[in-house]
Amino acid sequence: MSDQRKAVALISGGLDSMLAAKVIMEQGIHVEGINFFTGFCVEGHTHAIRKRDRARPKRNNALWVAEQLGIKLHIIDVIEEYKQVVLNPRHGYGQNLNPCLDCKGFMVARAYEWIREHGFDFIITGEVMGQRPMSQRRDTLPVIQKESGAGDLLLRPLCARHLPPTLPEREGWVDRDKLLDFSGRSRKPQMALAAKYGFEDYAQPAGGCCFLTDAAYSAKLADLWRARGRRDYDLDDIMLLKVGRHIRPAPHFKLIVGREEGENNFLEGYRKRFPHLRCVSHPGPLVLVDGEPGEADLELAARIAARYSQGRTAPAVTLELVRPGGESRELTVAPLPPAEIPEDWHV
Amino acid sequence: MNRHTLDARRILCPLPVIRTQDRVAELAPGDVLEVRATDPGALNDIPAWCRINGHRVLEAGERDGEVVVVIEVGNSDG
């Protein structure tokens, strides 16, 4: 038993990493999972916030995959370290602000660090050659091995037979003949393998599992950087970009308008950090004001907030403006007609 | 056996799981940890994490609009 080799599998919660782990487990290797939380993971956040989504089953797919496989899962918070990947990707971005190649290199490097700390022998990923345009190409797969430092301790069971043998294969820890030769964007081989293993229920997010691959989300993040004059963020920033309607009337301030009860409840948690507006004469959303608004800006913000209240057609709406210190006052304003909210204010 | 509490409110999954994982790592087998969270996903995720890592869930439910999960730390190193 003490000679049993140990591998850590990068578990995203999707099908490929689940299959990769299973292929190696079938060879008698002890496998544990590792999952990195970057802050941009799609994982259930918006479902948790938006009330209309609450009826959907909620689960963390990485945990669920680990449970199906019967393996431990270690979830690592990498929010702070991951900033350098997002802000300064050596290999640039993909279609949006997704630094996929740097991201994969970062995660494999962290996994490499983890196996050395925990006495594991090698790393498994669910990468498939040719499946993704940036990080899973024949010419970029070796880049990840090299830049992560993991070298040939990184084994990709689903496409290993297209690649040079790694140390676990050369040493006979795993049988190369039982590894796979998947390539390209077709999902059929994965689905067939899933059926063979009896996996019927698995997540297949269309845009991957990262908000940075989403055009609308990336536009909001780019807007935040432009407005602040610097490329930086904290966890609250990136969480707030997932919530509400973002309206920027001027470079120095924007409004975050709750779209429904669940979002309003979530935004409640940020009331102490931002000036905020709430309708008192009519039902309406909670609105946070982010930036450096002046008095005239706050009045405009109140008119916009009134537009999204149920008093939108009333001649006047009264709102309470509360500043972060707790100081508050009431404002009575005419709701801004939709025609006076230019399209380009919507971030 | 010592009883501990963890405030994981106002954060979204998987952060309540990560906070639970990190806190459990500091506790001894047999210790009990009561976790409070506001993300409804925690009601599934924390027990799932316990199951795969060898810890026992003594209670999982909602109280006063919050998720409460009570865990007995197992012998696992996970």
Interface residues (C-beta under 8 A of the other chain):
Chain A: E32 N35 F37 C41 E43 G44 H45 H47 A48 I49 R54 K58 R59 N60 A62 L63 W64 A66 E67 G70 I71 K72 L73 H74 I75 I76 D77 M239 G269
Chain B: R10 L12 C13 P14 L15 V17 I18 Q21 D39 P40 G41 N44 D45 A48 W49 R51 I52 N53 S76 G78
